[in-house]
């Protein structure tokens, strides 16, 4: 991610996927595919008895072929409050921040370091991507209170029955994975605020589970307008400066008392000249110190237009080129108690 003066403003981002959105439906059936282009196939139905198939990639056509995978058992993010109603079927989403659209990088959803490569299929239990998806999706299939939200690109309705589950008309969603930073072969799919993924809401437990997928060939530093990979030279190592805590809702509610605590995780002093923090709306403020020693923490007061709202938000660390180095999110529930420090 890079924030630039010539980049798009809210609502002006590029969205190459056709009619990007999210499917909200219940899980009916599951089919594990093998072969040259294996997918994890999910049969879903909405409140109007319309049927869909989610075709989830479990292997890449490019080397290395194993997909990157990360799951969160208790996912907490402001975007869950903006999702469409449970069982509402296909919902087109605006490719912009501040609502329900997914962007792994700009919404501080997941980092490359959190993800790990997983084979599509392997002998034995609980050791491949299909097994890991089964663990969550079959639980949602068995829970009458569960709703699946599949982000990606739709297809259909088709004139023929679905080729996997046989329902008519055929329809569904694919590209249920990161959709930016692609190599040249797939660069036509690049965009921002159009990433795929899967959220499962277990209403009986009031709990969200999130599953995120990416290809190992994708870049995690992408242009704010096109979603294309940025040149690798000069990019600071991710996570060297981390946001570890924030005073989001100070006693009395005064914005002048909001603070952000940073940690230098590197083994050397880092020159912070030109570094900044960005909030949910891309308001930035410069870091007010010249450098930070290895292992040192800094408590930075919020200044200027930078603001930590009590209804949920995000904090992003940017290097002098505007590249994202680290980022965190918090929810309204995290910020509900005055004077309590939110720890990341």
C-alpha positions as CSV (number, residue, x, y, z in Angstrom):
1,X,0.0,0.0,0.0
2,X,1.2,3.5,-0.8
3,X,-0.8,6.7,-0.1
4,X,-0.1,9.4,-2.6
5,X,-1.4,12.8,-3.4
6,X,-2.5,11.7,-6.9
7,X,-4.2,8.6,-5.7
8,X,-8.0,8.1,-5.7
9,X,-10.2,9.6,-3.1
10,X,-13.0,7.7,-1.3
11,X,-15.4,6.2,-3.9
12,X,-12.9,6.6,-6.8
13,X,-11.0,3.4,-6.6
14,X,-10.5,1.0,-9.5
15,X,-12.5,-2.3,-9.5
16,X,-11.5,-4.7,-12.4
17,X,-13.6,-7.6,-11.0
18,X,-17.0,-7.7,-12.6
19,X,-19.7,-6.7,-10.1
20,X,-17.6,-7.3,-7.0
21,X,-19.7,-8.2,-3.9
22,X,-20.6,-10.6,-1.2
23,X,-22.9,-13.6,-1.1
24,X,-24.9,-14.0,2.2
25,X,-26.4,-17.5,2.4
26,X,-26.6,-20.7,4.4
27,X,-24.3,-23.7,3.7
28,X,-26.2,-26.7,2.2
29,X,-23.6,-29.0,0.9
30,X,-19.8,-29.3,0.2
31,X,-17.8,-31.1,-2.5
32,X,-14.0,-31.5,-2.5
33,X,-12.5,-31.5,-6.0
34,X,-9.3,-33.0,-7.2
35,X,-7.6,-32.9,-10.6
36,X,-5.8,-30.3,-12.6
37,X,-7.7,-27.3,-11.3
38,X,-9.1,-28.3,-7.9
39,X,-11.6,-26.2,-6.0
40,X,-13.4,-26.5,-2.7
41,X,-17.1,-26.3,-3.8
42,X,-19.8,-25.0,-1.5
43,X,-23.5,-25.2,-2.2
44,X,-25.4,-22.4,-0.6
45,X,-29.0,-21.1,-0.4
46,X,-30.6,-17.8,0.5
47,X,-33.8,-16.7,2.2
48,X,-35.6,-16.7,-1.2
49,X,-34.6,-20.3,-2.0
50,X,-32.1,-19.2,-4.6
51,X,-29.1,-21.4,-4.9
52,X,-25.5,-20.6,-5.4
53,X,-22.1,-22.4,-5.7
54,X,-18.9,-20.9,-4.2
55,X,-15.8,-22.2,-6.1
56,X,-12.9,-21.6,-3.7
57,X,-9.4,-22.1,-5.2
58,X,-7.2,-24.5,-3.3
59,X,-4.3,-24.6,-5.7
60,X,-2.5,-22.0,-7.9
61,X,-1.8,-22.6,-11.6
62,X,1.5,-20.7,-11.0
63,X,4.5,-22.0,-9.0
64,X,4.7,-22.2,-6.1
65,X,1.2,-23.8,-6.3
66,X,0.3,-24.0,-2.6
67,X,-2.1,-21.2,-1.5
68,X,-1.4,-19.0,1.5
69,X,-4.0,-19.5,4.2
70,X,-5.0,-17.7,7.5
71,X,-8.0,-18.3,9.6
72,X,-9.3,-16.3,12.6
73,X,-11.5,-18.1,15.1
74,X,-12.8,-14.9,16.7
75,X,-12.7,-12.3,14.0
76,X,-13.3,-8.7,15.2
77,X,-13.4,-5.9,12.6
78,X,-15.6,-2.9,12.0
79,X,-16.6,-4.2,8.6
80,X,-18.8,-6.9,10.1
81,X,-21.3,-4.2,11.1
82,X,-21.7,-3.1,7.5
83,X,-22.4,-6.6,6.0
84,X,-25.8,-7.2,4.4
85,X,-28.6,-9.1,6.2
86,X,-28.1,-12.8,6.8
87,X,-29.5,-14.9,3.9
88,X,-29.9,-11.9,1.6
89,X,-28.2,-13.7,-1.3
90,X,-25.9,-11.8,-3.7
91,X,-25.0,-8.2,-2.8
92,X,-23.0,-5.9,-5.0
93,X,-20.5,-3.8,-3.0
94,X,-18.9,-0.5,-3.7
95,X,-15.2,-0.8,-4.0
96,X,-14.3,1.7,-1.4
97,X,-13.3,2.0,2.3
98,X,-15.6,2.6,5.2
99,X,-18.1,-0.1,4.4
100,X,-18.2,-3.9,3.9
101,X,-15.7,-4.3,1.1
102,X,-12.5,-6.3,1.8
103,X,-9.0,-5.1,1.2
104,X,-6.4,-7.3,3.0
105,X,-3.8,-4.5,2.9
106,X,-5.8,-1.2,3.3
107,X,-8.3,-2.4,5.9
108,X,-5.5,-4.1,8.0
109,X,-7.3,-7.4,7.6
110,X,-4.3,-9.8,7.4
111,X,-0.5,-9.6,6.8
112,X,1.7,-11.8,4.7
113,X,3.6,-12.9,7.8
114,X,0.4,-14.3,9.3
115,X,-0.4,-16.5,6.3
116,X,1.3,-19.9,5.6
117,X,1.4,-22.0,2.5
118,X,-0.8,-25.1,2.6
119,X,-1.0,-28.0,0.1
120,X,-4.4,-28.5,-1.6
121,X,-4.6,-32.2,-0.7
122,X,-2.5,-34.5,1.4
123,X,-2.8,-37.9,3.0
124,X,-4.0,-38.0,6.5
125,X,-6.3,-35.7,8.5
126,X,-6.1,-32.0,9.2
127,X,-3.1,-31.3,7.1
128,X,-4.3,-29.7,3.8
129,X,-6.3,-26.7,2.7
130,X,-9.5,-28.7,2.0
131,X,-9.3,-30.2,5.6
132,X,-8.9,-26.7,7.1
133,X,-11.8,-25.3,5.1
134,X,-13.9,-28.4,6.1
135,X,-13.2,-27.6,9.7
136,X,-15.2,-24.4,9.5
137,X,-17.6,-24.8,6.7
138,X,-19.0,-28.1,7.9
139,X,-19.5,-26.6,11.3
140,X,-21.5,-23.8,9.6
141,X,-23.5,-26.5,7.6
142,X,-24.5,-28.1,10.9
143,X,-25.4,-24.9,12.7
144,X,-28.9,-23.6,11.9
145,X,-27.9,-20.1,13.2
146,X,-24.8,-19.8,10.9
147,X,-24.5,-17.6,7.8
148,X,-21.7,-17.7,5.3
149,X,-20.4,-14.6,3.6
150,X,-18.4,-15.3,0.4
151,X,-16.6,-12.3,-1.1
152,X,-15.6,-12.3,-4.7
153,X,-16.9,-12.1,-8.3
154,X,-20.3,-13.5,-9.3
155,X,-21.4,-15.6,-12.3
156,X,-24.8,-16.5,-13.7
157,X,-27.7,-17.0,-13.7
158,X,-26.9,-19.7,-16.4
159,X,-29.2,-21.5,-18.7
160,X,-27.9,-24.9,-17.6
161,X,-27.9,-26.6,-14.3
162,X,-25.0,-26.1,-12.0
163,X,-22.2,-28.5,-13.0
164,X,-21.4,-29.6,-9.5
165,X,-24.6,-29.6,-7.5
166,X,-27.2,-29.7,-10.3
167,X,-29.5,-26.9,-9.1
168,X,-31.1,-24.6,-11.7
169,X,-30.3,-21.9,-12.7
170,X,-26.5,-22.2,-12.2
171,X,-25.1,-19.2,-10.3
172,X,-22.3,-18.5,-7.8
173,X,-19.2,-16.7,-6.8
174,X,-15.5,-17.2,-7.5
175,X,-12.2,-15.3,-7.0
176,X,-12.7,-16.0,-3.2
177,X,-9.1,-14.8,-2.5
178,X,-6.9,-11.8,-2.6
179,X,-7.4,-9.9,-5.8
180,X,-4.5,-7.4,-6.0
181,X,-0.7,-7.6,-6.4
182,X,-1.0,-10.3,-9.1
183,X,1.8,-11.1,-11.5
184,X,1.7,-9.9,-15.1
185,X,-0.3,-13.0,-16.3
186,X,-3.3,-12.1,-14.0
187,X,-2.8,-8.3,-13.7
188,X,-6.2,-7.7,-15.3
189,X,-7.8,-8.9,-12.0
190,X,-5.9,-6.4,-9.9
191,X,-7.8,-3.8,-8.0
192,X,-8.2,-2.3,-4.5
193,X,-11.1,-2.8,-2.1
194,X,-12.1,-6.0,-4.0
195,X,-10.4,-8.9,-2.2
196,X,-12.2,-12.2,-1.8
197,X,-12.5,-14.2,1.4
198,X,-15.0,-16.0,3.6
199,X,-16.7,-14.9,6.8
200,X,-18.9,-17.3,8.9
201,X,-21.2,-15.8,11.4
202,X,-22.4,-18.2,14.2
203,X,-25.3,-16.1,15.5
204,X,-26.0,-18.5,18.4
205,X,-22.5,-17.8,19.7
206,X,-22.3,-14.2,18.5
207,X,-19.0,-15.1,16.9
208,X,-17.3,-14.5,13.6
209,X,-14.8,-16.8,11.9
210,X,-12.8,-15.5,9.0
211,X,-10.8,-17.4,6.3
212,X,-8.4,-15.5,4.0
213,X,-6.6,-16.9,1.0
214,X,-3.8,-15.5,-1.3
215,X,-1.4,-16.7,-3.9
216,X,2.4,-16.9,-3.1
217,X,3.1,-14.9,-6.3
218,X,1.1,-11.9,-5.2
219,X,2.7,-8.7,-3.9
220,X,1.7,-7.2,-0.6
221,X,2.8,-3.7,-1.5
222,X,0.3,-2.4,-4.2
223,X,-0.6,0.8,-5.8
224,X,-3.6,2.6,-4.3
225,X,-5.3,3.2,-7.6
226,X,-4.6,0.1,-9.7
227,X,-3.8,-2.6,-7.2
228,X,-0.7,-3.5,-9.3
229,X,2.6,-4.5,-7.4
230,X,4.9,-1.7,-6.4
231,X,8.6,-1.8,-7.2
232,X,10.3,-3.8,-4.5
233,X,13.4,-1.5,-4.1
234,X,13.3,0.9,-1.2
235,X,10.4,-0.7,0.6
236,X,11.0,-0.9,4.4
237,X,10.6,-4.4,5.9
238,X,7.0,-5.0,7.1
239,X,6.4,-4.9,10.8
240,X,9.6,-3.2,11.8
241,X,7.5,-0.4,13.4
242,X,4.4,-1.9,14.9
243,X,1.3,-0.4,16.6
244,X,1.0,-2.2,19.9
245,X,-1.6,-0.1,21.8
246,X,-3.8,3.0,21.6
247,X,-5.9,5.2,23.9
248,X,-8.9,5.4,21.6
249,X,-11.5,6.7,24.1
250,X,-9.8,8.8,26.8
251,X,-11.6,9.7,30.0
252,X,-13.8,12.7,29.2
253,X,-13.7,11.9,25.5
254,X,-11.2,14.6,24.6
255,X,-9.6,13.9,21.2
256,X,-6.4,15.7,22.4
257,X,-5.8,12.9,24.8
258,X,-5.8,10.1,22.1
259,X,-2.5,8.3,21.9
260,X,-0.9,5.6,19.8
261,X,2.0,3.4,21.1
262,X,4.6,2.2,18.7
263,X,7.3,-0.5,19.1
264,X,10.5,-0.9,17.1
265,X,10.9,-4.7,16.6
266,X,14.1,-4.4,14.5
267,X,17.6,-5.0,15.8
268,X,18.7,-1.5,15.0
269,X,17.7,2.2,15.3
270,X,15.2,3.3,12.6
271,X,15.3,6.8,11.3
272,X,11.7,8.1,11.4
273,X,12.1,11.1,9.2
274,X,9.2,11.3,6.8
275,X,7.2,8.5,8.6
276,X,3.5,9.0,9.4
277,X,0.4,7.4,10.8
278,X,-2.9,7.2,8.9
279,X,-6.4,6.8,10.3
280,X,-9.5,5.1,8.7
281,X,-10.1,8.1,6.4
282,X,-6.4,8.4,5.3
283,X,-5.9,11.4,7.4
284,X,-2.2,11.4,8.2
285,X,0.1,12.9,10.8
286,X,3.9,12.9,10.9
287,X,5.7,11.0,13.6
288,X,7.1,13.8,15.9
289,X,10.4,12.1,16.8
290,X,13.6,11.7,14.7
291,X,14.3,8.0,15.4
292,X,13.5,5.1,17.6
293,X,16.0,2.7,19.0
294,X,15.8,-1.1,18.8
295,X,13.2,-2.4,21.3
296,X,12.0,1.1,22.2
297,X,8.4,2.1,22.5
298,X,7.0,5.5,21.7
299,X,3.6,7.0,22.8
300,X,2.5,9.4,20.1
301,X,-0.4,11.9,20.7
302,X,-3.0,12.3,18.0
303,X,-2.7,15.7,16.2
304,X,-4.1,17.5,13.3
305,X,-6.9,15.8,11.3
306,X,-5.8,12.3,12.5
307,X,-8.7,10.9,14.6
308,X,-9.5,7.6,16.4
309,X,-13.3,7.3,16.4
310,X,-15.1,5.4,19.1
311,X,-17.2,3.5,16.6
312,X,-14.3,1.4,15.3
313,X,-11.3,2.3,13.1
314,X,-7.8,1.6,12.0
315,X,-4.3,2.8,12.5
316,X,-1.6,2.4,9.8
317,X,2.1,3.0,9.9
318,X,3.6,4.5,6.6
319,X,7.2,4.9,5.7
320,X,8.6,8.0,3.9
321,X,7.4,6.6,0.5
322,X,3.9,6.0,1.8
323,X,4.3,2.2,1.9
324,X,2.3,0.4,4.6
325,X,4.6,-1.1,7.2
326,X,2.1,-2.2,9.8
327,X,-1.6,-1.6,10.6
328,X,-4.3,-2.6,13.1
329,X,-8.0,-2.3,13.5
330,X,-10.4,-1.9,16.5
331,X,-14.1,-2.2,16.9
332,X,-16.7,-0.1,18.8
333,X,-16.7,-2.8,21.5
334,X,-12.9,-2.3,21.9
335,X,-13.4,1.4,22.4
336,X,-16.5,1.3,24.6
337,X,-14.8,1.8,28.0
338,X,-13.4,5.2,28.7
339,X,-9.8,5.4,29.7
340,X,-9.0,1.8,28.7
341,X,-6.0,1.1,26.5
342,X,-6.7,-1.0,23.5
343,X,-3.9,-3.6,23.1
344,X,-3.1,-5.0,19.6
